[in-house]
């Protein structure tokens, strides 16, 4: 695999399982340029801090917690640069990626 994989650590305030955590090259590069550790965003994501989402996506995430559906977070890194964190339905994988990599 060309993307970076991290070990899933359990946090006391986790709202859902993360599964395997994967970071794409683009996201890893952007985060590294700005001194942001991938696990900082994962920590926010798993605690329900969805970042910059519209109200409809916030509602969808909150409903997904009960329904085991996909959960999306959107974090501004610098200016307009963003990193998405997506936990897939079924909670098998959480991926950090750039929107252009989706």
N, C-alpha and C positions, 0 to 999 in steps of 0.2 A: 504494500500500500504506500502511495506517495504522500498521503496526508499524515499529519502528526496525530498520534493516539495517546490519550491520557487515561490514567486509572481513575475509576469512579470512586470518590470518597463519600461516605455517608455523613450528612450534617444533621444536627439535632432539629433544625427548622425546615427540613426539606418537605415540600408539598407533594412531591411525586418522585418516582424512580427515574434516573437518567439513562440507564443502560450504558452501553459503550460510548465514550466521549471521543469525538473525532474533530480535528481542526484542519480546514483546507489550507493549502499553501498561501493563498491570497490573504486569508484572514490572519494567519500566523505572521505573515510579513507586515501587514498593517498594524497589528497589535504590537509587534516588536518595535516598529518605528516610533511608537508612542509610549512605550514602556508599560503597556497593559498586559498583565498575565491572563491567558485564556480562562483560567479557573476563577478569576475575579468576576468575569461575565457569567460563567456557569453558576457561581454562587448566587448572584443576583437572580438569575433565571429560575433556579430551583426553589427560591424563597418567594416567588410571585412578583418580583420587581421586573415587569415586562419591558421597561425602557419606554421608548417613544412609539406608542401604538395609538391608533384611532379608537374611539369608544367601542365600535363594533368588534374590533379584534380583541380588546380587553374582555368583553363579554364572552366571546368565543373561547378565549383561554380559560376563563373562570368556569365555563360549562365543560370544557375539555378535562378539567381536573376530575370531575365526577364520571365523565363518559369515556375516559382513557383515550381521547382523541389527540391529534397533533397540537403541540403548544409552540408558539412563536414569540420570541422576544426580539426587539430591535434597538440596538444601542448605538448612539452617536459616539464616534471616537474622536474626530477632529473636524470641525466645520461640517461638511456634508458627508464625510466618510462614515459608513455604518457597518456594523457586523450584526448579522442575524444569528440567533441561537434557536435551533429547532429541535425539539424532542418529538420523535415520530410517534404515531399512534402505536399502542402496544408497549411503548417505553423501552424498545430494544436499543435505540441509538439516539444520541444527542450530538448535533453537528453545529460547529461554528463556521460560518461562511460569509463571504461577501454577497450582497444581493445579486451582483453580476454572475456569481457562480451557481445560482439556483437553477 
